[in-house]
Amino acid sequence: MEFQSVILEYRLQKGPEQFVPIYHYPGIDLEQILARRECEFFVKEGVTYKQLSSAIENDLFVIYVEVYEEGLIEKEEDSKQGIKLEVRELNARKNHPLITSKYMTNHLDVLSVIGSVYTYDYGKEWERDSAEIDEDRKVYVLYVTPTGYTM
């Protein structure tokens, strides 16, 4: 199957088996769609959505979501260095402390990191919990927990 003009659509669950389109992205790169599908969470306009599932309908990729939480719209970060990926410790009490930030050249590079079960930073092994695409801040976020293994 070859995709010519690719479209991504987010659909919000309104009831049992009832979904309505909320965001539409025509002409999006397949690599970006794949990276977005790997993200359990999607943040836009201060609303965090949780991914329920995904599908493909001919050349239309669909990500089904539900509202997870609502908050303030966070300011976009000024980045001209590429696609930003933050690796954060999954710890709500400490406001998910930043472990490291990386700049990627393309969405396949992002996918290679957020799609891995384990990552290694600062001599420690971290296990993947979840990932999100935060459109408000223009950043991907990978949430991890320490395994206790050190290198």
C-alpha positions in Angstrom: 0.0 0.0 0.0 1.5 3.3 -1.0 0.2 6.6 0.4 0.2 9.6 -1.9 -1.5 12.5 -0.1 -1.7 11.5 3.6 -4.2 13.0 6.0 -4.4 12.6 9.8 -7.6 13.2 11.8 -8.1 13.2 15.5 -11.6 12.0 16.6 -13.1 12.7 20.0 -15.2 10.1 21.7 -18.6 11.6 22.4 -20.4 8.5 23.5 -20.3 4.7 23.1 -19.1 4.1 19.5 -19.7 7.8 18.7 -16.7 9.9 17.6 -16.5 13.4 16.1 -13.6 14.9 14.2 -11.8 17.6 16.1 -8.5 18.2 14.3 -7.6 17.6 10.7 -4.0 17.6 9.3 -3.9 17.4 5.5 -0.5 16.7 3.8 1.2 15.5 6.9 4.3 13.2 6.6 3.8 9.5 7.2 6.7 9.5 9.7 5.0 12.2 11.8 1.8 10.2 11.8 3.7 7.1 13.0 5.4 9.1 15.8 2.1 10.6 16.9 0.4 7.2 17.0 3.1 6.0 19.3 2.1 8.8 21.8 -0.6 7.8 24.3 -1.3 11.5 25.0 -1.9 14.5 22.7 -2.0 18.1 24.0 -3.6 20.9 22.1 -5.1 24.2 23.3 -4.6 23.3 26.9 -6.5 20.0 26.7 -4.7 16.7 27.2 -6.3 13.9 25.2 -5.7 10.2 25.8 -5.4 7.9 22.8 -8.0 5.2 22.7 -7.0 3.5 19.4 -6.0 4.3 15.8 -7.1 3.2 12.4 -6.5 3.7 8.7 -9.3 4.4 6.2 -7.7 4.4 2.7 -5.4 7.5 2.8 -6.9 8.8 6.1 -5.2 8.0 9.3 -7.4 8.3 12.4 -6.4 8.6 16.1 -9.3 8.2 18.5 -9.1 10.1 21.7 -10.9 11.0 24.9 -10.4 14.1 27.1 -7.9 13.2 29.9 -7.5 16.6 31.6 -7.9 20.3 30.9 -5.4 22.9 31.9 -3.8 26.1 30.8 -2.2 26.6 27.4 1.5 26.4 27.9 3.7 28.7 25.9 5.4 27.4 22.7 9.1 27.0 23.1 11.4 28.8 20.8 13.3 26.1 18.9 15.1 26.3 15.6 17.3 23.3 16.4 15.0 20.6 15.1 12.2 18.6 16.7 12.5 18.7 20.4 12.1 15.6 22.6 12.1 15.9 26.3 12.7 12.8 28.5 11.0 13.3 31.9 10.7 11.1 35.0 7.2 10.0 35.6 6.7 11.6 39.0 3.7 13.9 39.4 4.7 14.9 42.9 7.9 16.5 41.5 6.1 17.9 38.4 7.8 15.2 36.2 11.4 16.4 36.4 13.3 16.9 33.1 16.1 14.3 32.7 17.3 15.5 29.3 16.2 17.3 26.1 17.2 16.2 22.7 16.8 17.7 19.2 15.9 15.3 16.4 16.3 15.9 12.7 13.1 14.0 11.8 10.1 12.2 13.1 11.7 8.7 12.6 14.4 9.7 15.0 11.7 10.7 17.5 9.9 7.4 16.9 13.1 5.4 17.5 13.4 6.9 21.0 9.7 7.0 22.1 9.1 3.6 20.7 11.9 2.0 22.8 11.1 0.2 26.1 14.4 1.3 27.6 16.5 4.4 27.3 19.8 5.3 28.9 20.8 8.7 30.2 23.4 9.8 32.8 24.5 6.2 33.4 21.0 5.1 34.3 18.5 2.8 32.7 15.0 4.2 32.3 11.8 2.3 31.4 9.2 3.8 29.1 5.9 4.6 30.6 4.2 6.8 28.0 4.8 9.5 25.4 2.9 12.6 24.4 2.9 15.1 21.6 2.4 18.6 23.0 1.4 20.9 20.2 1.1 23.9 22.5 4.8 23.7 23.4 5.9 22.1 20.1 7.6 19.2 21.8 7.4 15.4 22.2 7.7 14.1 25.8 8.8 10.7 26.8 7.9 9.7 30.4 10.1 7.1 32.0 10.8 5.5 35.4 14.2 4.4 36.7 14.8 0.7 36.7 17.6 0.9 39.3 20.2 -0.4 36.8 23.2 1.8 36.4 26.0 1.5 33.9 
